[in-house]
Amino acid sequence: MKVECKKCHFAGDADEESLVEEGGECLIEYFCSWCDEVVTINDEIKS
């Protein structure tokens, strides 16, 4: 699935294993190679 880094808006791919449930909210964690850190977002790019 395509995701976008909230910090730099670099679009990347997150796999299904990166989905995290937290407090009833579905979050996606993925490693942004541009920011060089793991980013947590709560929505995906609609393609």
Backbone hydrogen bonds, N-H to C=O, Kabsch-Sander energy under -0.5 kcal/mol:
donor,donor_aa,acceptor,acceptor_aa,energy
3,V,12,G,-3.0
5,C,10,F,-2.0
9,H,5,C,-1.8
11,A,9,H,-0.5
12,G,3,V,-2.8
14,A,1,M,-2.5
18,S,15,D,-1.7
19,L,16,E,-1.5
20,V,27,L,-3.8
22,E,20,V,-0.6
22,E,25,E,-3.0
25,E,22,E,-1.6
27,L,20,V,-3.7
27,L,25,E,-0.8
28,I,41,I,-3.5
29,E,18,S,-2.6
30,Y,39,V,-2.4
32,C,30,Y,-0.7
32,C,37,E,-2.7
33,S,31,F,-0.7
36,D,32,C,-1.9
37,E,32,C,-1.3
39,V,30,Y,-3.4
41,I,28,I,-2.8
41,I,39,V,-0.5
45,I,2,K,-1.8
47,S,45,I,-0.7
